[in-house]
Amino acid sequence: MFSSKSKSTPRAEIPPVPQASKQQVRGRSSAPSIISADLVVHGTLTSTGDIQIDGRVEGDVNSGGLVIGDKAFIQGDIVAEDVTVRGRISGSIRARKVLLASTCHVEGNILHEAFAVETGAFFEGNCRHSDNPLAEEIRTAIAPKSTAPAPNIAPPAPKPAEPAAPAAPRPAATFAPLKSGA
């Protein structure tokens, strides 16, 4: 049963362990979390992975990737790596890549690293480029605040009042009686 011949037979190789995909390395799963068209969310959504929103969100959204469907509506601020907007947003967007599709309606400011707008997209607000839009809030939050008291600067002295010219008498109002249509 266990003869020396068994040692010479080749062993089956163990398949190599698959390497993690680029999405998994960044902490994002391959399938997005989906907020369906008939779902309304009140509150903040947070995910390291991708989110697809087809319903309504009344609150902020923080995610790795975000796709906002044609019929979707978000009332709140968005922070994500990649954002594709096909629906409506009322709030600010901070993302590395932002795509406003032709069906979108965005009312709010956009802070981005890369920005694309399709013909027909509606955008009302300001957009500003940033090398690191996701760190913008952190930089503002940790900026040292001045604790020094405000310098004593006296307000400018008021100008002396000039004597007002006497007002001309107003003519008395006169009213003519309305004629009746007789």
C-alpha positions as CSV (number, residue, x, y, z in Angstrom):
1,M,0.0,0.0,0.0
2,F,2.7,2.5,1.0
3,S,5.5,1.6,-1.4
4,S,8.4,3.7,-2.5
5,K,6.6,4.2,-5.9
6,S,4.0,6.5,-4.2
7,K,6.8,8.9,-3.4
8,S,7.7,9.4,-7.0
9,T,4.2,10.3,-8.2
10,P,3.7,14.0,-8.6
11,R,1.6,15.7,-6.0
12,A,-1.5,17.8,-6.9
13,E,-0.6,21.5,-6.7
14,I,-2.6,23.7,-4.4
15,P,-4.2,26.5,-6.3
16,P,-2.8,29.9,-5.4
17,V,-4.8,32.1,-3.2
18,P,-6.4,34.8,-5.3
19,Q,-5.0,38.3,-4.9
20,A,-7.4,40.9,-3.5
21,S,-9.0,43.1,-6.2
22,K,-8.3,46.8,-6.3
23,Q,-11.8,47.5,-4.9
24,Q,-11.2,45.1,-2.0
25,V,-7.8,46.7,-1.2
26,R,-9.5,50.1,-0.9
27,G,-12.0,48.5,1.5
28,R,-14.9,48.5,-1.0
29,S,-16.9,45.4,-1.8
30,S,-17.8,44.5,-5.4
31,A,-21.6,44.8,-5.0
32,P,-23.1,48.2,-4.1
33,S,-25.6,48.7,-1.3
34,I,-28.9,49.7,-2.9
35,I,-31.5,52.1,-1.6
36,S,-34.5,51.1,-3.7
37,A,-37.0,53.5,-5.3
38,D,-39.7,52.9,-2.7
39,L,-37.4,53.5,0.3
40,V,-37.1,56.8,2.3
41,V,-34.2,57.2,4.6
42,H,-34.1,59.8,7.4
43,G,-30.5,60.1,8.7
44,T,-26.9,59.7,7.7
45,L,-25.7,56.9,5.4
46,T,-22.1,55.8,5.9
47,S,-20.3,53.1,4.0
48,T,-16.7,52.3,2.9
49,G,-18.1,50.6,-0.1
50,D,-20.4,51.7,-3.0
51,I,-24.0,52.9,-2.6
52,Q,-26.6,53.2,-5.3
53,I,-29.5,55.4,-4.3
54,D,-32.8,55.1,-6.3
55,G,-35.1,56.3,-3.4
56,R,-35.1,59.3,-1.2
57,V,-32.5,60.2,1.5
58,E,-33.1,63.1,3.9
59,G,-29.6,63.3,5.5
60,D,-25.9,63.1,4.7
61,V,-24.2,60.4,2.6
62,N,-20.6,59.3,3.2
63,S,-19.3,56.5,0.9
64,G,-16.6,55.1,-1.2
65,G,-18.6,55.4,-4.4
66,L,-22.1,56.8,-5.0
67,V,-24.5,56.5,-7.9
68,I,-27.7,58.5,-7.6
69,G,-30.4,57.1,-9.9
70,D,-32.7,59.1,-12.2
71,K,-35.7,59.2,-9.8
72,A,-33.6,59.5,-6.6
73,F,-33.6,62.6,-4.3
74,I,-31.0,63.5,-1.7
75,Q,-31.5,66.4,0.7
76,G,-28.1,66.6,2.5
77,D,-24.4,66.7,2.0
78,I,-22.4,64.1,0.1
79,V,-18.8,63.0,0.7
80,A,-17.4,60.2,-1.5
81,E,-14.5,59.1,-3.7
82,D,-16.6,58.9,-6.9
83,V,-20.1,60.4,-7.4
84,T,-22.4,60.0,-10.4
85,V,-25.5,62.0,-10.3
86,R,-28.5,61.2,-12.5
87,G,-31.2,62.4,-10.0
88,R,-31.8,65.4,-7.7
89,I,-29.5,66.7,-4.9
90,S,-30.1,69.6,-2.6
91,G,-26.9,69.9,-0.7
92,S,-23.1,70.1,-1.2
93,I,-20.9,67.4,-2.8
94,R,-17.3,66.7,-1.9
95,A,-15.6,64.1,-4.0
96,R,-12.5,63.2,-5.9
97,K,-14.6,62.5,-9.1
98,V,-17.9,64.1,-9.9
99,L,-20.1,63.3,-12.9
100,L,-23.3,65.3,-13.5
101,A,-25.4,63.3,-16.0
102,S,-27.8,64.9,-18.4
103,T,-30.8,64.0,-16.2
104,C,-29.5,65.5,-13.0
105,H,-30.7,68.5,-11.0
106,V,-28.1,69.7,-8.4
107,E,-28.6,72.7,-6.1
108,G,-25.5,73.1,-3.9
109,N,-21.8,73.6,-4.0
110,I,-19.3,71.1,-5.4
111,L,-15.7,70.6,-4.2
112,H,-13.9,68.2,-6.5
113,E,-10.6,66.9,-7.9
114,A,-12.1,65.9,-11.3
115,F,-15.4,67.3,-12.6
116,A,-17.5,66.4,-15.7
117,V,-20.9,67.7,-16.8
118,E,-23.0,66.2,-19.6
119,T,-25.2,68.4,-21.8
120,G,-28.6,69.0,-20.3
121,A,-27.5,68.7,-16.6
122,F,-28.9,71.3,-14.3
123,F,-26.4,72.7,-11.7
124,E,-27.0,75.7,-9.5
125,G,-24.2,76.5,-7.1
126,N,-20.5,77.0,-7.0
127,C,-17.8,74.4,-7.9
128,R,-14.2,74.6,-6.8
129,H,-11.3,72.4,-7.6
130,S,-9.3,70.9,-4.7
131,D,-6.3,68.6,-4.7
132,N,-7.8,66.7,-1.8
133,P,-11.5,67.5,-1.5
134,L,-12.1,64.8,1.1
135,A,-9.6,66.4,3.5
136,E,-11.0,69.9,3.1
137,E,-13.3,69.5,6.2
138,I,-10.5,68.1,8.3
139,R,-8.1,71.0,7.4
140,T,-10.8,73.5,8.4
141,A,-11.7,71.7,11.6
142,I,-8.1,71.4,12.9
143,A,-7.0,74.9,11.8
144,P,-5.8,76.6,15.0
145,K,-8.2,79.3,16.1
146,S,-6.8,82.5,17.3
147,T,-7.1,82.9,21.0
148,A,-5.6,86.4,21.1
149,P,-8.1,89.1,22.0
150,A,-9.2,91.4,19.2
151,P,-7.1,94.5,18.9
152,N,-8.7,97.6,20.4
153,I,-9.6,99.6,17.4
154,A,-11.8,102.6,18.0
155,P,-14.6,103.0,15.5
156,P,-14.3,106.1,13.3
157,A,-15.6,109.2,15.0
158,P,-19.1,110.2,13.7
159,K,-19.2,113.2,11.4
160,P,-20.8,116.2,13.0
161,A,-24.4,116.5,11.9
162,E,-25.0,119.4,9.4
163,P,-28.0,121.4,10.2
164,A,-30.9,120.2,8.1
165,A,-32.4,122.6,5.6
166,P,-35.9,123.6,6.4
167,A,-38.3,121.4,4.5
168,A,-40.4,123.2,1.9
169,P,-44.0,123.2,2.8
170,R,-45.9,120.5,1.1
171,P,-48.9,121.5,-0.9
172,A,-52.1,120.4,0.6
173,A,-53.6,117.4,-1.2
174,T,-56.6,118.1,-3.3
175,F,-59.1,115.6,-4.3
176,A,-61.7,116.0,-7.1
177,P,-65.0,114.3,-6.6
178,L,-65.6,111.3,-8.9
179,K,-68.3,111.9,-11.5
180,S,-70.9,109.4,-11.7
181,G,-71.7,107.8,-15.0
182,A,-75.1,109.5,-15.5
